[in-house]
Amino acid sequence: MRENVKSLDELKRNIYSWILPFIVFTLFLNTILQNSCMTTLSGIVNISLIVWFSISWVLVRAKQSFRFTEISNLILISIYHIIKFSEVLFVGVLVRGQESLGDFIIWMPLYILYIFLTLKRRQGLFLSLMVLLVTFIVGMTLFREITTDVKDSLIQFYAAHFVYTLVLFYIHYLFTIHTELNLVRKQSQIDSLTGIFNRQHMDELLAEKLMQRPKENKPLSVIFLDIDHFKCINDRFGHDMGDWVLKEFTRVISARLTDTEFFGRWGGEEFVIITDSGLAEAGVLAERLRVIIEQHTFQSAGKVTCSFGVSSYQNGDDALSLIKRADEGLYLSKTRGRNQVLIN
């Protein structure tokens, strides 16, 4: 779950790093075109936002105080939203005689989206409805003084705000459910100790590759590997150290595999690799991994070796027969002295 949060934060950082300069430019242009200055409330708010958004952009790019930046920006934008709404009614409508709320409402959906992007679902709902309530109170104070067209525009504004809030609330809910389901699905495929695929998922991968093979006509091989004398490691150093050896073993092997080579824990100290390569190439891969493990010094456990059994797809093979040959190769490797590769 922590990885998903980091990924979401990284995505938001990328979005903010592109959007903030555009918003700063838009506010600057708005300040100039409307002849706003530090003597008007709108000018003070605009200039304050320009300064703070510029600082926020620097913080986002530097990956510093990201959560503080998000929340502070949301607070400032919420204040700006309410002030701008009030200004449109009190100045634009009453003083200048505007017949609608103008282009102010164009940005309202993005503001509500930002609320739900920044806060949790219920927090976002609360803030959005509170802002709606404040703008509603402001609008009702002038309701008798405005024209029918402005009343219609005002009602449309409130209705749109409410609808956008509900839609984004449920989109946020569906996104959360989708994320949680993906997390559960991912966890069901992963071995909890080593972090690589578990036996169930390796079975599924092999079945899928066997189904695709007639169409793609690719070679397919299975490599079984087993840590030699693993029971002695547990007996000598304890099961905690045995678990560390399994984790370190997994990291060493995983670092030497490509995207087309799938690595999983079959059970205990036994592992399996499924690769889109022929028998000879799979044998070379197994021998390379055997040497790497033999030369590696494991923390506290010292030197460890590993035995391999390799088999490749033959006409008429199913998952069971393919795995059985690789397993038999592993057994022969063990009985013939260990720390070797046997192609079967």
TIZA-7458 format. One record per residue (C-alpha): residue in three letters; chain; x, y, z. Coordinates in steps of 0.02 Angstrom, whole numbers, plus 32768, in hexadecimal, padded with zeros to 4 digits. Layout:
# TIZA-7458
<mise->ALA | palo->A | X->X | Y->Y | Z->Z>
...
***
This chain:
# TIZA-7458
<mise->MET | palo->A | X->8000 | Y->8000 | Z->8000>
<mise->ARG | palo->A | X->8091 | Y->8075 | Z->8027>
<mise->GLU | palo->A | X->80D2 | Y->8060 | Z->7F75>
<mise->ASN | palo->A | X->8028 | Y->8094 | Z->7F2F>
<mise->VAL | palo->A | X->8026 | Y->8131 | Z->7F9B>
<mise->LYS | palo->A | X->80D5 | Y->8160 | Z->7F63>
<mise->SER | palo->A | X->80A3 | Y->8146 | Z->7EAE>
<mise->LEU | palo->A | X->8008 | Y->81B3 | Z->7EC2>
<mise->ASP | palo->A | X->806F | Y->823C | Z->7F14>
<mise->GLU | palo->A | X->80ED | Y->8233 | Z->7E87>
<mise->LEU | palo->A | X->8061 | Y->8240 | Z->7E07>
<mise->LYS | palo->A | X->801A | Y->82D9 | Z->7E5F>
<mise->ARG | palo->A | X->80C7 | Y->8329 | Z->7E69>
<mise->ASN | palo->A | X->80D8 | Y->8315 | Z->7DAD>
<mise->ILE | palo->A | X->802C | Y->8361 | Z->7D90>
<mise->TYR | palo->A | X->804E | Y->83F4 | Z->7E04>
<mise->SER | palo->A | X->80F8 | Y->8417 | Z->7DB9>
<mise->TRP | palo->A | X->80A4 | Y->8433 | Z->7D0F>
<mise->ILE | palo->A | X->8003 | Y->8487 | Z->7D49>
<mise->LEU | palo->A | X->8045 | Y->8503 | Z->7DCA>
<mise->PRO | palo->A | X->80A8 | Y->856E | Z->7D4C>
<mise->PHE | palo->A | X->800D | Y->8578 | Z->7CDF>
<mise->ILE | palo->A | X->7FA1 | Y->85AD | Z->7D73>
<mise->VAL | palo->A | X->8022 | Y->8631 | Z->7DA6>
<mise->PHE | palo->A | X->8021 | Y->8675 | Z->7CF3>
<mise->THR | palo->A | X->7F62 | Y->8677 | Z->7CF0>
<mise->LEU | palo->A | X->7F57 | Y->86D5 | Z->7D96>
<mise->PHE | palo->A | X->7FDB | Y->8750 | Z->7D5B>
<mise->LEU | palo->A | X->7F7B | Y->876E | Z->7CBA>
<mise->ASN | palo->A | X->7ED8 | Y->8782 | Z->7D1A>
<mise->THR | palo->A | X->7F29 | Y->8801 | Z->7D8F>
<mise->ILE | palo->A | X->7F68 | Y->886A | Z->7CFC>
<mise->LEU | palo->A | X->7EC9 | Y->8862 | Z->7C92>
<mise->GLN | palo->A | X->7E58 | Y->8890 | Z->7D24>
<mise->ASN | palo->A | X->7ED0 | Y->8918 | Z->7D5E>
<mise->SER | palo->A | X->7ED6 | Y->88C8 | Z->7E0A>
<mise->CYS | palo->A | X->7F55 | Y->8908 | Z->7E85>
<mise->MET | palo->A | X->7F85 | Y->88FD | Z->7F3C>
<mise->THR | palo->A | X->7EFD | Y->897B | Z->7F69>
<mise->THR | palo->A | X->7E6E | Y->8904 | Z->7F3B>
<mise->LEU | palo->A | X->7E3F | Y->8861 | Z->7F8F>
<mise->SER | palo->A | X->7E45 | Y->8804 | Z->7EE8>
<mise->GLY | palo->A | X->7EF3 | Y->8849 | Z->7EC4>
<mise->ILE | palo->A | X->7F35 | Y->8818 | Z->7F6F>
<mise->VAL | palo->A | X->7EF0 | Y->8768 | Z->7F5D>
<mise->ASN | palo->A | X->7F34 | Y->8754 | Z->7EAC>
<mise->ILE | palo->A | X->7FE2 | Y->8790 | Z->7ED7>
<mise->SER | palo->A | X->7FE5 | Y->8725 | Z->7F75>
<mise->LEU | palo->A | X->7FB6 | Y->868C | Z->7F0E>
<mise->ILE | palo->A | X->8038 | Y->86B4 | Z->7E8A>
<mise->VAL | palo->A | X->80C0 | Y->86BD | Z->7F10>
<mise->TRP | palo->A | X->808A | Y->8622 | Z->7F6D>
<mise->PHE | palo->A | X->806E | Y->85B8 | Z->7ED0>
<mise->SER | palo->A | X->811C | Y->85E7 | Z->7E96>
<mise->ILE | palo->A | X->8163 | Y->85AE | Z->7F3D>
<mise->SER | palo->A | X->80F9 | Y->8510 | Z->7F32>
<mise->TRP | palo->A | X->813F | Y->84E9 | Z->7E87>
<mise->VAL | palo->A | X->81F0 | Y->84F3 | Z->7ECC>
<mise->LEU | palo->A | X->81C0 | Y->8481 | Z->7F5E>
<mise->VAL | palo->A | X->816D | Y->8404 | Z->7EE8>
<mise->ARG | palo->A | X->8204 | Y->83FF | Z->7E76>
<mise->ALA | palo->A | X->8277 | Y->83E9 | Z->7F0C>
<mise->LYS | palo->A | X->8203 | Y->8363 | Z->7F54>
<mise->GLN | palo->A | X->81FB | Y->83BF | Z->7FFA>
<mise->SER | palo->A | X->8165 | Y->83D2 | Z->8071>
<mise->PHE | palo->A | X->80EE | Y->838D | Z->7FED>
<mise->ARG | palo->A | X->805A | Y->836E | Z->8061>
<mise->PHE | palo->A | X->806A | Y->841B | Z->80AF>
<mise->THR | palo->A | X->8070 | Y->8465 | Z->8001>
<mise->GLU | palo->A | X->7FD2 | Y->8409 | Z->7FCD>
<mise->ILE | palo->A | X->7F6D | Y->843B | Z->8066>
<mise->SER | palo->A | X->7FA8 | Y->84F1 | Z->8066>
<mise->ASN | palo->A | X->7F7D | Y->8502 | Z->7FAE>
<mise->LEU | palo->A | X->7ED1 | Y->84B7 | Z->7FCC>
<mise->ILE | palo->A | X->7EAF | Y->8532 | Z->8059>
<mise->LEU | palo->A | X->7EE6 | Y->85C6 | Z->7FEF>
<mise->ILE | palo->A | X->7E83 | Y->858D | Z->7F58>
<mise->SER | palo->A | X->7DE8 | Y->8574 | Z->7FC5>
<mise->ILE | palo->A | X->7DF8 | Y->8625 | Z->8008>
<mise->TYR | palo->A | X->7E15 | Y->8666 | Z->7F57>
<mise->HIS | palo->A | X->7D7A | Y->8607 | Z->7F1A>
<mise->ILE | palo->A | X->7D0A | Y->8657 | Z->7F9E>
<mise->ILE | palo->A | X->7D54 | Y->8705 | Z->7F89>
<mise->LYS | palo->A | X->7D46 | Y->86FD | Z->7ECB>
<mise->PHE | palo->A | X->7C92 | Y->86C1 | Z->7ED7>
<mise->SER | palo->A | X->7C67 | Y->8751 | Z->7F4D>
<mise->GLU | palo->A | X->7CC0 | Y->87CE | Z->7EDC>
<mise->VAL | palo->A | X->7C5F | Y->8793 | Z->7E44>
<mise->LEU | palo->A | X->7BB9 | Y->87AE | Z->7EA0>
<mise->PHE | palo->A | X->7BDD | Y->884F | Z->7EFE>
<mise->VAL | palo->A | X->7C47 | Y->88A5 | Z->7E79>
<mise->GLY | palo->A | X->7C23 | Y->884F | Z->7DD4>
<mise->VAL | palo->A | X->7B67 | Y->883B | Z->7DE7>
<mise->LEU | palo->A | X->7B30 | Y->88C9 | Z->7E5B>
<mise->VAL | palo->A | X->7BAB | Y->8950 | Z->7E23>
<mise->ARG | palo->A | X->7BD4 | Y->8925 | Z->7D6E>
<mise->GLY | palo->A | X->7B2D | Y->88D6 | Z->7D43>
<mise->GLN | palo->A | X->7B6A | Y->882B | Z->7D08>
<mise->GLU | palo->A | X->7ADD | Y->87B5 | Z->7CD7>
<mise->SER | palo->A | X->7B38 | Y->8715 | Z->7D0B>
<mise->LEU | palo->A | X->7BC6 | Y->86D8 | Z->7D78>
<mise->GLY | palo->A | X->7C3B | Y->86E1 | Z->7CE2>
<mise->ASP | palo->A | X->7CD5 | Y->8678 | Z->7CBF>
<mise->PHE | palo->A | X->7CF4 | Y->865D | Z->7D79>
<mise->ILE | palo->A | X->7C8B | Y->85BF | Z->7D76>
<mise->ILE | palo->A | X->7CFA | Y->856E | Z->7CF1>
<mise->TRP | palo->A | X->7D7E | Y->8545 | Z->7D74>
<mise->MET | palo->A | X->7D04 | Y->8503 | Z->7DF7>
<mise->PRO | palo->A | X->7D0C | Y->844A | Z->7DC0>
<mise->LEU | palo->A | X->7DCB | Y->844D | Z->7DC9>
<mise->TYR | palo->A | X->7DC3 | Y->8495 | Z->7E78>
<mise->ILE | palo->A | X->7D51 | Y->840A | Z->7EB5>
<mise->LEU | palo->A | X->7DBF | Y->8389 | Z->7E5E>
<mise->TYR | palo->A | X->7E56 | Y->83D1 | Z->7EBA>
<mise->ILE | palo->A | X->7DF8 | Y->83BE | Z->7F5F>
<mise->PHE | palo->A | X->7DDE | Y->8303 | Z->7F45>
<mise->LEU | palo->A | X->7E8C | Y->82EC | Z->7EFE>
<mise->THR | palo->A | X->7ED8 | Y->8338 | Z->7F9B>
<mise->LEU | palo->A | X->7E67 | Y->82F7 | Z->8026>
<mise->LYS | palo->A | X->7E1B | Y->8251 | Z->8057>
<mise->ARG | palo->A | X->7D6D | Y->822D | Z->8016>
<mise->ARG | palo->A | X->7D07 | Y->8264 | Z->80AD>
<mise->GLN | palo->A | X->7D78 | Y->82F8 | Z->80D0>
<mise->GLY | palo->A | X->7D65 | Y->8330 | Z->801B>
<mise->LEU | palo->A | X->7CA7 | Y->831F | Z->8025>
<mise->PHE | palo->A | X->7CA2 | Y->8387 | Z->80C5>
<mise->LEU | palo->A | X->7D10 | Y->8413 | Z->8082>
<mise->SER | palo->A | X->7CB6 | Y->841C | Z->7FDA>
<mise->LEU | palo->A | X->7C0B | Y->8426 | Z->802E>
<mise->MET | palo->A | X->7C4A | Y->84A7 | Z->80AB>
<mise->VAL | palo->A | X->7C89 | Y->8516 | Z->801D>
<mise->LEU | palo->A | X->7BE2 | Y->84FD | Z->7FC5>
<mise->LEU | palo->A | X->7B88 | Y->8532 | Z->8065>
<mise->VAL | palo->A | X->7BF2 | Y->85CF | Z->8076>
<mise->THR | palo->A | X->7BD5 | Y->8603 | Z->7FC1>
<mise->PHE | palo->A | X->7B1B | Y->85DB | Z->7FD5>
<mise->ILE | palo->A | X->7B0E | Y->864E | Z->806D>
<mise->VAL | palo->A | X->7B69 | Y->86D8 | Z->800E>
<mise->GLY | palo->A | X->7AF6 | Y->86C3 | Z->7F78>
<mise->MET | palo->A | X->7A56 | Y->86C2 | Z->7FE0>
<mise->THR | palo->A | X->7A82 | Y->876B | Z->802E>
<mise->LEU | palo->A | X->7A71 | Y->87B8 | Z->7F81>
<mise->PHE | palo->A | X->79EC | Y->8747 | Z->7F37>
<mise->ARG | palo->A | X->7962 | Y->87CC | Z->7F3A>
<mise->GLU | palo->A | X->79D1 | Y->8851 | Z->7EEB>
<mise->ILE | palo->A | X->7A0D | Y->87F0 | Z->7E52>
<mise->THR | palo->A | X->79B8 | Y->87D7 | Z->7DAB>
<mise->THR | palo->A | X->7961 | Y->8738 | Z->7D72>
<mise->ASP | palo->A | X->79F2 | Y->870C | Z->7CFE>
<mise->VAL | palo->A | X->7A6F | Y->871A | Z->7D8D>
<mise->LYS | palo->A | X->79FD | Y->86B4 | Z->7DFE>
<mise->ASP | palo->A | X->79F7 | Y->862C | Z->7D79>
<mise->SER | palo->A | X->7AB6 | Y->8631 | Z->7D68>
<mise->LEU | palo->A | X->7AC7 | Y->8629 | Z->7E26>
<mise->ILE | palo->A | X->7A52 | Y->8593 | Z->7E34>
<mise->GLN | palo->A | X->7AB2 | Y->853A | Z->7DA9>
<mise->PHE | palo->A | X->7B55 | Y->855E | Z->7E06>
<mise->TYR | palo->A | X->7B15 | Y->8511 | Z->7EA8>
<mise->ALA | palo->A | X->7ACA | Y->847B | Z->7E4F>
<mise->ALA | palo->A | X->7B6A | Y->845B | Z->7DEC>
<mise->HIS | palo->A | X->7BD5 | Y->846A | Z->7E8A>
<mise->PHE | palo->A | X->7B67 | Y->83EA | Z->7EE2>
<mise->VAL | palo->A | X->7B65 | Y->8372 | Z->7E4E>
<mise->TYR | palo->A | X->7C22 | Y->837D | Z->7E33>
<mise->THR | palo->A | X->7C3A | Y->835B | Z->7EEC>
<mise->LEU | palo->A | X->7BCF | Y->82BE | Z->7EE8>
<mise->VAL | palo->A | X->7C1D | Y->827E | Z->7E47>
<mise->LEU | palo->A | X->7CCF | Y->8296 | Z->7E84>
<mise->PHE | palo->A | X->7CA2 | Y->824C | Z->7F2E>
<mise->TYR | palo->A | X->7C6A | Y->81AB | Z->7EDB>
<mise->ILE | palo->A | X->7CFA | Y->81AB | Z->7E5E>
<mise->HIS | palo->A | X->7D70 | Y->81BA | Z->7EF3>
<mise->TYR | palo->A | X->7D13 | Y->8128 | Z->7F45>
<mise->LEU | palo->A | X->7D20 | Y->80BB | Z->7EA8>
<mise->PHE | palo->A | X->7DD9 | Y->80E6 | Z->7E95>
<mise->THR | palo->A | X->7DF8 | Y->80B3 | Z->7F4A>
<mise->ILE | palo->A | X->7D9D | Y->800E | Z->7F31>
<mise->HIS | palo->A | X->7DFC | Y->7FEE | Z->7E8F>
<mise->THR | palo->A | X->7EA3 | Y->8012 | Z->7EE6>
<mise->GLU | palo->A | X->7E7A | Y->7F9F | Z->7F77>
<mise->LEU | palo->A | X->7E44 | Y->7F13 | Z->7F03>
<mise->ASN | palo->A | X->7EE6 | Y->7F24 | Z->7EA0>
<mise->LEU | palo->A | X->7F47 | Y->7F1E | Z->7F43>
<mise->VAL | palo->A | X->7EEC | Y->7E7F | Z->7F7B>
<mise->ARG | palo->A | X->7F07 | Y->7E30 | Z->7ED0>
<mise->LYS | palo->A | X->7FC0 | Y->7E5C | Z->7ED4>
<mise->GLN | palo->A | X->7FD5 | Y->7E1A | Z->7F84>
<mise->SER | palo->A | X->7F81 | Y->7D76 | Z->7F52>
<mise->GLN | palo->A | X->800A | Y->7D5F | Z->7ECE>
<mise->ILE | palo->A | X->809F | Y->7D88 | Z->7F3C>
<mise->ASP | palo->A | X->80FF | Y->7D1C | Z->7FB7>
<mise->SER | palo->A | X->80F8 | Y->7D79 | Z->805C>
<mise->LEU | palo->A | X->81AA | Y->7D50 | Z->8092>
<mise->THR | palo->A | X->8210 | Y->7D6D | Z->7FF4>
<mise->GLY | palo->A | X->81A2 | Y->7DE8 | Z->7F94>
<mise->ILE | palo->A | X->81A8 | Y->7D83 | Z->7EF1>
<mise->PHE | palo->A | X->8119 | Y->7D21 | Z->7EA1>
<mise->ASN | palo->A | X->80CE | Y->7C92 | Z->7F04>
<mise->ARG | palo->A | X->80AC | Y->7BE2 | Z->7EC4>
<mise->GLN | palo->A | X->7FF7 | Y->7C04 | Z->7E98>
<mise->HIS | palo->A | X->8023 | Y->7C95 | Z->7E27>
<mise->MET | palo->A | X->80B3 | Y->7C36 | Z->7DD6>
<mise->ASP | palo->A | X->8037 | Y->7BAB | Z->7DAE>
<mise->GLU | palo->A | X->7FC4 | Y->7C2C | Z->7D5F>
<mise->LEU | palo->A | X->8053 | Y->7C7A | Z->7CFB>
<mise->LEU | palo->A | X->808B | Y->7BD1 | Z->7CB8>
<mise->ALA | palo->A | X->7FD9 | Y->7BA2 | Z->7C87>
<mise->GLU | palo->A | X->7FC4 | Y->7C49 | Z->7C2F>
<mise->LYS | palo->A | X->8067 | Y->7C35 | Z->7BCF>
<mise->LEU | palo->A | X->8039 | Y->7B84 | Z->7B9A>
<mise->MET | palo->A | X->7F94 | Y->7BC7 | Z->7B55>
<mise->GLN | palo->A | X->7FEA | Y->7C53 | Z->7AF6>
<mise->ARG | palo->A | X->8075 | Y->7BE6 | Z->7AB2>
<mise->PRO | palo->A | X->8018 | Y->7BA0 | Z->7A19>
<mise->LYS | palo->A | X->7FF4 | Y->7C52 | Z->79DF>
<mise->GLU | palo->A | X->809D | Y->7CA1 | Z->7A07>
<mise->ASN | palo->A | X->8107 | Y->7C05 | Z->79E5>
<mise->LYS | palo->A | X->8189 | Y->7C3A | Z->7A65>
<mise->PRO | palo->A | X->81FC | Y->7BC4 | Z->7AC3>
<mise->LEU | palo->A | X->81D2 | Y->7BA6 | Z->7B79>
<mise->SER | palo->A | X->823E | Y->7B62 | Z->7C04>
<mise->VAL | palo->A | X->822F | Y->7B42 | Z->7CBF>
<mise->ILE | palo->A | X->82C1 | Y->7B49 | Z->7D39>
<mise->PHE | palo->A | X->82B2 | Y->7AFF | Z->7DE6>
<mise->LEU | palo->A | X->8333 | Y->7B34 | Z->7E67>
<mise->ASP | palo->A | X->834C | Y->7AFE | Z->7F1A>
<mise->ILE | palo->A | X->83C3 | Y->7B40 | Z->7F9F>
<mise->ASP | palo->A | X->843A | Y->7AB4 | Z->7FD2>
<mise->HIS | palo->A | X->843A | Y->7A7A | Z->8088>
<mise->PHE | palo->A | X->83BF | Y->7B00 | Z->80BB>
<mise->LYS | palo->A | X->838B | Y->7A9B | Z->8153>
<mise->CYS | palo->A | X->843D | Y->7AA8 | Z->8193>
<mise->ILE | palo->A | X->8433 | Y->7B65 | Z->8184>
<mise->ASN | palo->A | X->8396 | Y->7B66 | Z->81EF>
<mise->ASP | palo->A | X->83E0 | Y->7AEC | Z->826D>
<mise->ARG | palo->A | X->8484 | Y->7B4B | Z->827B>
<mise->PHE | palo->A | X->844B | Y->7C00 | Z->8276>
<mise->GLY | palo->A | X->8391 | Y->7BF6 | Z->82A0>
<mise->HIS | palo->A | X->82F4 | Y->7C0F | Z->8238>
<mise->ASP | palo->A | X->8302 | Y->7CCD | Z->823C>
<mise->MET | palo->A | X->83AA | Y->7CC4 | Z->81E5>
<mise->GLY | palo->A | X->8361 | Y->7C42 | Z->816F>
<mise->ASP | palo->A | X->82DB | Y->7CC1 | Z->813F>
<mise->TRP | palo->A | X->8362 | Y->7D45 | Z->8121>
<mise->VAL | palo->A | X->83BE | Y->7CCC | Z->80B0>
<mise->LEU | palo->A | X->831E | Y->7CAF | Z->804C>
<mise->LYS | palo->A | X->8304 | Y->7D6A | Z->8039>
<mise->GLU | palo->A | X->83B8 | Y->7D8B | Z->8008>
<mise->PHE | palo->A | X->83B6 | Y->7CF7 | Z->7F90>
<mise->THR | palo->A | X->8319 | Y->7D3E | Z->7F3F>
<mise->ARG | palo->A | X->8367 | Y->7DEB | Z->7F2A>
<mise->VAL | palo->A | X->8405 | Y->7DA3 | Z->7EDC>
<mise->ILE | palo->A | X->83A4 | Y->7D3A | Z->7E5E>
<mise->SER | palo->A | X->8322 | Y->7DC1 | Z->7E36>
<mise->ALA | palo->A | X->83AB | Y->7E3F | Z->7E0D>
<mise->ARG | palo->A | X->83EC | Y->7DCC | Z->7D82>
<mise->LEU | palo->A | X->8345 | Y->7DAA | Z->7D2C>
<mise->THR | palo->A | X->82F1 | Y->7E06 | Z->7C9D>
<mise->ASP | palo->A | X->823B | Y->7E36 | Z->7C82>
<mise->THR | palo->A | X->821D | Y->7D95 | Z->7C21>
<mise->GLU | palo->A | X->825B | Y->7D28 | Z->7CB1>
<mise->PHE | palo->A | X->81DB | Y->7D0E | Z->7D3B>
<mise->PHE | palo->A | X->821C | Y->7CDE | Z->7DE7>
<mise->GLY | palo->A | X->81B4 | Y->7C91 | Z->7E71>
<mise->ARG | palo->A | X->81C0 | Y->7C30 | Z->7F13>
<mise->TRP | palo->A | X->8181 | Y->7B7F | Z->7EFE>
<mise->GLY | palo->A | X->8189 | Y->7B54 | Z->7FB7>
<mise->GLY | palo->A | X->8208 | Y->7B53 | Z->8044>
<mise->GLU | palo->A | X->82B5 | Y->7B6B | Z->7FF8>
<mise->GLU | palo->A | X->827C | Y->7B36 | Z->7F4A>
<mise->PHE | palo->A | X->8263 | Y->7BB7 | Z->7EBF>
<mise->VAL | palo->A | X->822E | Y->7BB7 | Z->7E09>
<mise->ILE | palo->A | X->8256 | Y->7C21 | Z->7D71>
<mise->ILE | palo->A | X->81E7 | Y->7C25 | Z->7CD6>
<mise->THR | palo->A | X->8242 | Y->7C69 | Z->7C3D>
<mise->ASP | palo->A | X->821B | Y->7C88 | Z->7B86>
<mise->SER | palo->A | X->82B8 | Y->7C2E | Z->7B4B>
<mise->GLY | palo->A | X->82EB | Y->7B85 | Z->7B08>
<mise->LEU | palo->A | X->833B | Y->7AF8 | Z->7B69>
<mise->ALA | palo->A | X->83F1 | Y->7B27 | Z->7B43>
<mise->GLU | palo->A | X->83D7 | Y->7BDF | Z->7B6C>
<mise->ALA | palo->A | X->837A | Y->7BB2 | Z->7C0D>
<mise->GLY | palo->A | X->840A | Y->7B3F | Z->7C3C>
<mise->VAL | palo->A | X->8486 | Y->7BCE | Z->7C22>
<mise->LEU | palo->A | X->841A | Y->7C3F | Z->7C90>
<mise->ALA | palo->A | X->8413 | Y->7BBA | Z->7D18>
<mise->GLU | palo->A | X->84D0 | Y->7BA1 | Z->7D14>
<mise->ARG | palo->A | X->84EE | Y->7C5C | Z->7D1E>
<mise->LEU | palo->A | X->847C | Y->7C69 | Z->7DB5>
<mise->ARG | palo->A | X->84CF | Y->7BD2 | Z->7E07>
<mise->VAL | palo->A | X->857A | Y->7C25 | Z->7DFA>
<mise->ILE | palo->A | X->8537 | Y->7CCB | Z->7E3C>
<mise->ILE | palo->A | X->84EC | Y->7C76 | Z->7ED6>
<mise->GLU | palo->A | X->858A | Y->7C0F | Z->7EF1>
<mise->GLN | palo->A | X->85F7 | Y->7CAC | Z->7EEE>
<mise->HIS | palo->A | X->8583 | Y->7D15 | Z->7F59>
<mise->THR | palo->A | X->85A3 | Y->7D24 | Z->8014>
<mise->PHE | palo->A | X->8502 | Y->7D26 | Z->8077>
<mise->GLN | palo->A | X->84F7 | Y->7D93 | Z->8111>
<mise->SER | palo->A | X->8521 | Y->7D2B | Z->81AD>
<mise->ALA | palo->A | X->84FE | Y->7C87 | Z->8151>
<mise->GLY | palo->A | X->8599 | Y->7C92 | Z->80E3>
<mise->LYS | palo->A | X->85A2 | Y->7C2A | Z->8045>
<mise->VAL | palo->A | X->8506 | Y->7BD6 | Z->7FFF>
<mise->THR | palo->A | X->84EE | Y->7B6B | Z->7F63>
<mise->CYS | palo->A | X->8458 | Y->7B3F | Z->7EFB>
<mise->SER | palo->A | X->8421 | Y->7AAE | Z->7E8B>
<mise->PHE | palo->A | X->83C1 | Y->7AC0 | Z->7DE8>
<mise->GLY | palo->A | X->834D | Y->7A59 | Z->7D7B>
<mise->VAL | palo->A | X->8320 | Y->7A99 | Z->7CCD>
<mise->SER | palo->A | X->829C | Y->7A60 | Z->7C52>
<mise->SER | palo->A | X->8253 | Y->7AA9 | Z->7BB3>
<mise->TYR | palo->A | X->81AB | Y->7A98 | Z->7B5D>
<mise->GLN | palo->A | X->8194 | Y->79FD | Z->7AEF>
<mise->ASN | palo->A | X->8102 | Y->79D4 | Z->7A7F>
<mise->GLY | palo->A | X->8071 | Y->7993 | Z->7AE5>
<mise->ASP | palo->A | X->80AE | Y->79E0 | Z->7B88>
<mise->ASP | palo->A | X->8038 | Y->7A27 | Z->7C07>
<mise->ALA | palo->A | X->8066 | Y->7A85 | Z->7CA5>
<mise->LEU | palo->A | X->8073 | Y->79E7 | Z->7D0C>
<mise->SER | palo->A | X->80E8 | Y->7989 | Z->7C96>
<mise->LEU | palo->A | X->8157 | Y->7A22 | Z->7C7A>
<mise->ILE | palo->A | X->8169 | Y->7A42 | Z->7D35>
<mise->LYS | palo->A | X->8184 | Y->7989 | Z->7D57>
<mise->ARG | palo->A | X->821C | Y->7980 | Z->7CE4>
<mise->ALA | palo->A | X->826A | Y->7A1C | Z->7D32>
<mise->ASP | palo->A | X->824A | Y->79D5 | Z->7DE0>
<mise->GLU | palo->A | X->8298 | Y->792F | Z->7DAF>
<mise->GLY | palo->A | X->8330 | Y->798E | Z->7D6D>
<mise->LEU | palo->A | X->833E | Y->79E7 | Z->7E15>
<mise->TYR | palo->A | X->8333 | Y->7941 | Z->7E71>
<mise->LEU | palo->A | X->83BE | Y->78F6 | Z->7E07>
<mise->SER | palo->A | X->8427 | Y->7992 | Z->7E24>
<mise->LYS | palo->A | X->8413 | Y->7979 | Z->7EDF>
<mise->THR | palo->A | X->843C | Y->78C0 | Z->7EDC>
<mise->ARG | palo->A | X->84D7 | Y->78DA | Z->7E6F>
<mise->GLY | palo->A | X->852E | Y->794E | Z->7EE9>
<mise->ARG | palo->A | X->84CA | Y->79F4 | Z->7EE7>
<mise->ASN | palo->A | X->8506 | Y->7A9E | Z->7EAB>
<mise->GLN | palo->A | X->84EC | Y->7A70 | Z->7DF5>
<mise->VAL | palo->A | X->8472 | Y->7A85 | Z->7D64>
<mise->LEU | palo->A | X->841B | Y->79EE | Z->7D1A>
<mise->ILE | palo->A | X->83BB | Y->7A02 | Z->7C77>
<mise->ASN | palo->A | X->8330 | Y->7983 | Z->7C65>
***
